[in-house]
Amino acid sequence: MRVEYDPEAMDRSAFYRFLTSAVVPRPIAWVSTVTADGSTENLAPHSFFSIASTDPPIVQFTSIGRKDSLRNVEDTGEFVVNFSSRPLLEAINATAVDFPRHVSEFDAAGIEREASRCVRPPRVAASHVVLECRSHTTLRMGNCTLVFGRVVHAAVDEDYLVDDRPSSERLRPLTKLGGDEWGTLGDVLHLSRIPYEEPGPG
């Protein structure tokens, strides 16, 4: 027997908890930005994150409400997605605190920076893959804003490359589940895509 849910009849926060527990696992964009005057470098995890386009390469994260990441992207047009891996769990969680905008999560959580190649926001030095992005567009949807960024530069630690691409097993990606739950990679299943073949005559 199924339990039925009607979003319109439920408290919004209750259905949020249901939805984020049902749509799992979710990759985490650890987004670094900088204020327009350059005085504060912010860093925050966003668990609504995906690829929006491959040509041109565009990634997308969602800001629930008007977070510092969104405001800084609107002001500067730039951000960096830093890869979230299992060894960085505690550091990532430490940057999820709702600090005032003038407080840098890099400083508050003791996270080492490194300079980006093409954009102003710094990279997380310990993150094994980074995507430097320039804002493509933003889209307001309900209480959220979708932020689309064109990837203008990418970098990866060479020890995490296999066959010229990042290895999931080496990277040990971290994902967000429901509530306070986080997930790790688990078993990696290898299964080739089945090509379509035209049926033969007769």
N, C-alpha and C positions, 0 to 999 in steps of 0.2 A: 504494500500500500504506500502510495506517495503522499508526502505532505505538500500541500499547495500553498504558494505565496502570491499575493497580489501587491505589487509595489505601491499602487495608488492607495491601498487601504492600510499600509504599514507606515510606521515612523521612518523617516528618511535614514536616520543613523542605523536603525535595525536592518533595513534592506542593504545598506552599505556593507555592514558586517557580513550579511549573507552572501552578497555578490563577490566580495573580495575573498571569501572562503571557497566559493565555487569556481572562480576563474583562477586556477593555480596550475603549475607554478608560474610566477611572473618574474621576468628578468628585471634587474635593478639598474637604472641609470644613475650613477653617482655624478651629479652635475656640478661643475665648478663655473662660477661667474664672477664678475667684478662690477662694482658700482660705477656709475658714469664718471665720477671724479677720480676713480682709481684708488680711493682711500681704503676700501674694504673688499677682500676677496672671500666670496661665500662658497659653501660646499654643502650639498644636500642630496639625499637619496630620493629617487622617484621610482615607484614600483609599477607605474603604468608606462611602459617603454617598449618601442618596437621599431622595425624598419618600415618606412613609409614608401620609399622608392629606391630602386637600384640604379637607375640611369635617368637623371643624375642621382647620386647617392644621398638620400635624405633619411634621417632618423627622426623619431618623434617621441616626446615625453609629455605627460599630462601634469599640469599643476592643479591640484584641488584647492580652490580659492586662489588668492593672489599672494603666492609665496615669493620670497626674495629672489629665487631663481628666475621666475617669470618677470618680475620687475626689472631685474638687471638685463635680461635678454631684450626686453622692450627698449631699454635705455641705450644699450651698447650694440645690440645685434650679434652678440657672440656668446658661445658657451663651449665647454668641453665635457664629453661623456667619458668618465673614467670607469674601467671595467671593475665590477664587484666580484671578488673572489673570496673563498672561505676564510683564508687567513686574515682578511680585512673586516670580518664581521663586527668585532667590537668597535673598531674605528668608524665604520659606516653607521652603526647604531648611535654612536656618540655625536654624529653630525645631524641626526634627526631631531635633536632638541630644538625647540622653538625659540632660538636666540633672537634678540633684537637685531634689526638689519645692520646696525653699525658694528656688530660683533662678528669677527671672522671665525668660522668653524675650523678652519685650518689651525688657527692659533688656540682656540678653546680646547680642541681635541688633540693638539700636539701632532698634527699631520704635516709631513714634509712636502713642500712644493717642488716643482721643477718648471722651468720656463717652457711655454708652448712654442711651436715653430711659426704658426701663422695667425694666432689670435691672442688677445690680451689676457684672458683668464688663464691661470696656471694649471698645469696638470698635477695630479697626485703622483708623487714620485714612486710610490710602492705599487701603483696600478700597472698591470702587465700589458694592457691594451688601452689606448686612448684615441678618441675621435674628436678632432678639433672641428667645430661647426660655426657657420654663420647663419643667422636666422633667415629662413625662407619665408615663413608666414606663421601667423598664430590664428587660431580659430576658437572662438568662445562657444562652449556647448554646456548649457545648464550652469552648474556651479563650478565648472572646470574650464581650463584653457589648454588646448592642444598646441604644443610648441613644435614646429617643424624646423629642423636645421640641416642645411646642406653640409655634408662632410667635405671639408677643404683639405684636410690632412689627417693621416692616421699613423700610428706608431705602435710597435709591439716588441716586447723583449724577445730577442732571437731564440732564447732557450724554450720558448713556448710555441715555436713554429714547427709544424710537421707538414711536409709536402707543400711548403710555401703558404700555409694558412694556419691561423691559430688553432691549437689543439684543445678541444673541450676538456679532455681528460687531464691535460697538464694545467690548464687554467683553473680548474675546480670552481666553476661559476656558482655564485650564491643567488638564491631566488627568494622571493617573498611569498608566503602562504597566507593563511587566515590569521587574524588576531596578532598575537606576538610570535607566531610560528615563522621560521625561516627554513629554507630547504637547500640541499646540496645536490650534486649531480646524480649520485646513485649509479645504477647500471647503465652502461652505454650499449645500445642495441644497434647493430649494423644490418641494414636491410636495403637492398638496391630497389630503386623504383622500377616498376614493371612497364616496359615499353608497349605501346599499342601496336597490334599487328592486324592488318586488313585480313578479313576472313578469306580463305582460299575458295576457289571455284567448287561448286557442288557440295 
